[in-house]
């Protein structure tokens, strides 16, 4: 493996560009082909408030009533929504625009993987790391998600790389930009603070003026921007930071959404990676010999989140690309050494390095593809590697609801929508419905009778009650159907979804 600093030439960047274009196409295609919800926050903490800023209406959850979320990210996404709504009718246009925007940001992982791999092992290692990050199913799945921990990752990794690797920029300027990137990731996901503190100590050591100062200035600049936005949008500067910690950690609000044992993330990883967790771990350990900072950063992210009672797999997403880069470094080293030992000559007139790269990528494709067909970390532990029940995976998570609401957004005569046997958090909200009309949660036949006059469309997870024969079936997506009744809607006060959520504190 190379140890000396090498700067990729312009010719070396051509494979990177090809990989990035391929990765972007793959991410956009899967996101639009398989619309889904991993966790409701990806809609109601980012896209939904962004829709409110862009178009004036949204479902307002308790986080945006109590002021524990920053408006910076929703503000940026609202601009994307406004600029890209021309891409399609209803919600289709701006949903596509947001997907493209988020997928573009996610390419930072591939860029970092390529250059970090090149620094350590040359072109073959660079290609191995970049391609693994381009095809790994979890990175493909999460890249278009409007989750703060996912978006924070796409700034965290380049921030680490810039702080540790020399470039054409003067050191102070490079470290300042690194500080800005680390600051953005911290502001988006305050839970990354233990990792950021470790990185500062690891990278800066005792060099206060040379390293600490420019990085800290960059971080402080980002903190000030988020703090000023909080001051104008909420009651106090930095309110979304300290109030979030107070409500979720001190008051324990997050425990209402589930409490898990300290080892839960290990179980999540085994559910996701199955028995492949063994060779993946071996490759990670080998790669960590050349790049320990990524291993320690990933482990600190997992361990610091393990202390918290409420655990979700998405919380440790920042560690996954770190592990994949390390696995790429380890894979390249093992396969290169293996090919060199097996043969002293070229095979079929092909360079040995090309053979090792081809076999390494073939190996990872045959890991990523089968694991993607069983990707569901909320099911019980399964020991199978390949599954034919792909519709029971995260790729299809409540896809029917999103497709129904997106289709309804293109209807012209909507004056109210009832959700029958569909939880509002799994509906896609106004981000997918788009129409500025009331949404009603219809849970019982009595609700249906009382609220029926307030909506003329029903998005149903069950067949409608037989007494409501004035509703005609329009279209179905697996178990979710749209029903329409003729006529207009009456105004029903204090029964729409926002009133119900405000009254219940949700």
Secondary structure, DSSP 4 states (H G I P E B T S, - for coil): ---S-----TTTHHHHHHHHHHHHHHHHHHHHHS---SSTHHIIIIIHHHHHHHHS-----HHHHHT-S-SHHHHHHHHHHHHHGGGSSTTHHHHHHHHHHHHHHHHHHHHHHHHHHHHHH-HHHHHHHHHHHHH-HHHHHHHT---HHHHHHHHHHHHHHHHHS--SS-HHHHHHHHHHHHHHHHHH-GGGHHHHHHHHHHHHTT-IIIIIHHHHHHHHHHHHHHHHHHHHHSSSTTHHHHHHHIIIIIS-GGGGG----TTHHHHHHHHHHGGGHHHHHHHHHHHHTT-HHHHHHHHHHHHHHHSSSS--GGGGHHHHHHHHHHHHHHHHHHHHHHHHHH-SS-BTTB-HHHHHHHHHHHHHHHHHHHHHTT--TTSPP---S--S-GGGSGGGTTHHHHHHHHHHTT-S---EEEEES--GGGS-HHHHH-S-SEEEEE-SHHHHHHHGGG-SEEEESSPPPTT-TTEEEEEEETTEEEEEESS-----TT-SHHHHHHHHT-
